[in-house]
Amino acid sequence: TLVSNSTVPTGFMGIAGNKGGVGVRFRFYETDICFVNSHFASGDGQKERRNEDYLTIEARMAFTDGPIYSLKDYIWYTPA
């Protein structure tokens, strides 16, 4: 139940759909589950860009069908 999806483009100027993240969220019995898949820039010299894109996806991904949740509501870690 409560199935929702979200997309965050991070490609050229933040609008092109060639890079970014997609997510789907749903409730399975009493447990909320969230899957996120992403496509980042490749190459050894793109580490900073990948990190920036991840932070953009984390900040902007929101699931709005049903209760409103942010991707951060599903992340179980403490950023360093």
Secondary structure, DSSP 8 states (H G I E B T S, - for coil): ---EEEEEE-SGGGT-TTSEEEEEEEEETTEEEEEEEEE---SGGGHHHHHHHHHHHHHH-EE-SSS-EEGGGG--S---
